[in-house]
Amino acid sequence: MPIATRAERRRRSALSAALHQDAIMYNILNFLDEKDDASVARVCKGYAALRRAFVLPCGDDGLHSQLWNVTYSPDGTMIAADGNCEVKLLDAMTGEQLRLLDFRRFIRTVVFSPQSTTTIAVGGLASGYRGVCKIYDVHTGEVLQEYERTEVVWAAAFTADGATLALGGGDCCVATYDVATGEYLSSVYFSSEVNALAFSPTDNRVLASGGDDCVLSVWDAVTGDLMHEHECDRAIYTVNFTPDGSLVAAGSRDRTLSLYNVATGVRDRVLYHRPIEQASRPGTTGASVESSALSADGRWLAVGSYNGTVYLYDIEDNYNLRHEFKRGGPVPTVAFSPNSSRLAIGSWENSVAVYDVSTGALCRRRESSRPS
């Protein structure tokens, strides 16, 4: 084994000081062996900035341990992200872990109540193939309610007033519950698994659902009456309403995201999302739509895809494609901060990355003021 020169030892020592608390996936030291001290200094400075970037690990590479969800609390102070059968509650500015909610089994949906910063619903698998959704108090970790289903829970949605919770999943059913009492209210059945749910932010009765039957359904959650439905070519994985409740969006594995008028059922537009460099070439598209989110101010639409790209559309500018964010794996979840200034992206590289919406730059974490 060759003896390291004094210069080599100095370079290694300088870099190790910046890296000693982090697990690095590749051996950058070997790469720098033949570089000069100025190169090492630049790398150390760059890495110090990288360590402040808002990219946090969540989950791992196991089939049932990957990250599936990221969401903001209604007041914007916390980010919830899942992985490894648990939910991490993170400070939205520093990235510091505040609490860990142990779900014990595989998680598939995480959603805050719109009217409470302390209430969060977590759904997935229980024992065997049975499903369960638990409502937690985020400050104490206490389970407030627990709803059992016969199959995995893929989706959960609260009404705007936080009084009703809808669950959909592998049992091909959407069931609604009273959040305060835990009382079962009603069910609507479909021909295939339900992958996505969303209540209208302006009408607690209007619920949209999509799933493996490739149909977006908009219906009255109280009576079960269908308002209108729309077919896609492939399974639907994400549904969302615009903040004013006038449009509902459905993203499909057919590489499209379609928006429909809630009152009339007429399709407003279709976004064949694609990279910016392909935008002028007709017929080119990105990968399948895995996730989507609309900002609270109604200006931004984010679409996450299977190819690891998130597309940010400016609604006020006729849905112009404003930014693309590249991640290292499929993107099953995206979420805007309540003030619409930040976009959190969860991907199957098992990390949460937070970007500035206006500039497209990766946000930096603030230093924590909490005592160590």
N, C-alpha and C positions, 0 to 999 in steps of 0.2 A: 504494500500500500504506500503510495508516494507521500512524502512528508510535506505538509502545507507550508508555503512560504509565509513570512511575516505579513506581507500585504494581503495574502489570501485569508489569513486568520483575522486580520483587521476588518476585511470586507464581510466575512461571515459573522463576526461579532456585531458589526453595525446593523446588519440586516436582521439578525436574530433578536435584537432589542425591539424591533418593530413587530416581529412575528410571533413572539414567544407565547402569546395568549390565544393564538388562532391555529386551527387545523388547516394546513395548506394542502391542496389536492395534487400539487405537483412540486418538484424540487427546484425551486428558483435559485437556490444557492449554487447548484452545479452550473446553471446557465450563466451565472455571474462570475465564475472563476476566472475567466479570461478578460473580464471587463475592468476598466479603471475605476478609481475611487469616486470620480465624479458621477459615473453611471450608477454606482451603488447608492450614492446620495440622492440622486433623482428618483430611483426606485423606492427608497425608504420614504421619501416625501410623498410620492404618489400612493404608496401603500397606506401611509398614515391617513391620507384623505379618503382612501377606499374604506378604511375601517370605520370612518364616520358616516359612510353612505348608509341610507336606510334600506339595507338588505339583510333580512334576518332568517336564519334557518328554522324550518318547521317541518316535522315529519321525517321519514326516511324512504328508502327505495323499496320497502316491502309492499306487496300488493295491497294490503289493508292498512298500511301505515302512512300512505302518501297524504299530502296536503290536498284538501278538497274545497275548503271554504276560507274566505277572509271577509270580515265585515267590520264596519265602524259602529261604535255606540252612538245613540241619538245626539249626545252632546259633543261628540267628536273627540273625547278625551282618551278613548280606548280603541284598540284594534283587537278583534278576536280572530284567531287562526287555529285550525285543527291539525292533527297529525299524531301518529302513535297512540290512537285511542284516547286522546286528551285534547282539551282546548286551552291554548295559551291566551291569557289576557295581557296585552302589552300596552304600555304608555304610548299614545299616538305620536308624541313628539320625540321622546328619547329612545323608544324601542325597548325599554326596561320591562322585564316580566313582572307583572303585578300579582297574578294568581294563576293557578293551574286547576282546571276542572277535569277530574278523572271520570271519563265516560265508561271505561273498562272494555268497551267493544268498538267495532268499526264505526266511524262517524261519516255521515254523508251530507248532513245539512246543519248549518249554524245560522241563527238569525236573532237579532235583538228585537225586543218589543219596541215599537215606535214611540210609545209613551212612557218608557221607563229605562233609565240607564242601569238599573240593577237587575233586569229580567232578561234572560237569554234562553232560547230554545235550542236544544241539540238533539238531532235525530240520527238513527242509523240502525245497526243490528244489535239485538240482544242475544240471548242464548240460542244456539242452533241457527235457524233461518228466520226466527221471529224478529219483528221490528219493535223499536221503542223510541219515544221522544221524551226527553226530560227537560223540565224548566228549572233553571238554577237561579239562585240569588248570586250575582257575580261577586259581591263583597264578602259573603260568608262561605260560598261554595255549597250551600244547602240546596237539596233538591226539593222544590216547592210542589211540583206536580209531575206525574209520570203517566204517559199514555202508551199502552201496549197495542201493537198491531200484529197481524198474522205473517207479514213479510217485511222486508227492509223498508225503512222510511227514507225516501230519496229527497223529499222536498217538504218544507214547512213555510208558512206565511201567516203573519199577524194582520188583522184588520188595522186600519189607521188609528182607531181608538184603543188598540191593544186588548180589546175584550174577547176576541175570538181568535182561535188558532186553527188553521187548516193543515192537514197532513196528507201527503200522497206518496205512493211507493209501489213496491212489488206486488201488492195485493190488488192492483188495478182499480184502486178506489181513492176518492178524496173524502176524508172524514173531517168534520168540524167539531170543536170543543169550546166550552166556556172556560176561559183562562182562570177566572177567580175561583170557580167551584170544581173544575175538572170534569164537569158534566158533558157527556156525549150529546151532540145536537143533531147531526144528520150525516148522510153519506150519499155520494153520487158515484156510480160505477162506470168504468171504461173498458175497452176491449184489450188494452195493453197496459204495461207499467206506466206510472205517472212520474215524470222526471222533474217537472218544474211547476211552481205555483206563484201567483202574485195577486194580492188584493188591490183594487183601485184605491189610490190615496184620497179620493174625494167621495167614495161611496162604499160603505162597509158591506154592501150586499153583492157587489160585482167582483167576481173571481175569475181569473184566467188560469188555464192549465194546459200543459203540453206533455207529450210522452212518446212512447215507442209506436203508438198508432199513427204517428205523423200528422196529428190534427191539433190545431190550436182551438180550444173551446173557451168561450166567454159566456158565463152563466150567472144566474142568481143563486148565491150560496144559501139563501134562506129557503127558497121554494124548490131549488134544483132545476128550475126552468132554463133551457138553453136560449141564449140571446142570439148567438151566431157562432159558426165554426168555419175553419179554414184549413185546407189540406196542404201539406208540404210533401216533398218527394222523399224525405228521410226523417228520422226521429228528431223530435224537438227537445233541446236540452236547457233552454233558457227562455223565460218570459218576463216582461217588465211593462209597467205603465209609465207614461210621461207624468210629470208632477201634477199637471192640471187634470189628469184622468181622461183626456180626450183621445189618446192613442194608446194602443197596446202593441208591444214588439215581441216577436217570436224568432229565436235563432235556431237554425236547423243544421243537421249534418249534411244537408245539400249545399252548404257553403253560402247560404243567404241569411239575411236578417230582414224580415218583413214587418211593416208597421200598418196597423189597421185602425180605422175610425171606430171607436167603441160604440157610439150611438147608432151608426148606420151599418157597420160591418164592411164598409168599402175599404179596399186596400189603398193606403196613402202612398206608399213607395216600397221599393225593394232595394236593399243594399247588397250588391255582389262584392263583398269586401275583398280587397286585393292590395298587394303592396303598391306603394306610391310609384315605383318605377314601371309598374304594369298598368297604371290607371288609364293610360291613353290607348291601351290595346284591348279592343272589344273581345269579350269571351274569356278573358283571363280572370281567375279567381284565386283566393287564398284557400286555406284548409277549412275544414268544417268548423262551424260556430259552436263553441263549448260554453261560453258565458257572455253576459252582457250586463250593463248597468247604465242608468240615466242619472245625471247630476241633479241635485235638488233645485238648482236655479234654472233648470230646463235647457241649458245651453249645450251640454256635452253628452255624447253617447259613446261608450267604450264597448268594444267587442273583442273578446278573447277567442283565440283559435287553437286548433290542435297542433299547428306548426310552430307554436310558441310565440306568435306575434299578437300584440294587442293593437287594435286600430282605434284611434280617437277621432270621432267626427264632430265637427262644429255645426250644431243644429241651426244656429242663427245665420250661418253662412251657407244655407242650402245643403247641409250635410256634407260639407267639404271635408275631405280627409286631412286632418291637421297634423297629427303625429302618429308614428309607429314606435312601439316599444318592443324590443326583442328580448325574450327570455329563453332559458335553456331547456324548455320542455313544454308540453301541452298546458294550456291555461284554463283550468276548470272554474276559476273564480276571479272576479274583479269587483271593486267597490269604491265609490267616491266618498270623500269626507263630507260631512253634513254642510260645510260651507263651500263645497264644490271646488276647492282649490287644489286638492290632492287626489291622486288615484292610486289605490293599493292593488297590487297584482299578485295573485298566488299561482304558482306553477308547479309542475311535476319535477322540476329540479329541486323541489322541496324548500322553497324560500318565499318570503313575502318581500316585495320591493315596492317602495312608495315614490311616486313621481310628482313633480310640479306640473299641473295641468296646462298652465299658460305657456311655460317655456319648454316643456318636455324633458327637463333635466331631472336626474335622480336626486331626490331630497337628501339632506344630511340630517343625521340625528343630533338633537341637542344634548348637551351634557346633563346628566342627571343631577338634580339638587338634593336627592334623597340621601340620608346618611348611609354609609356602607356598613 
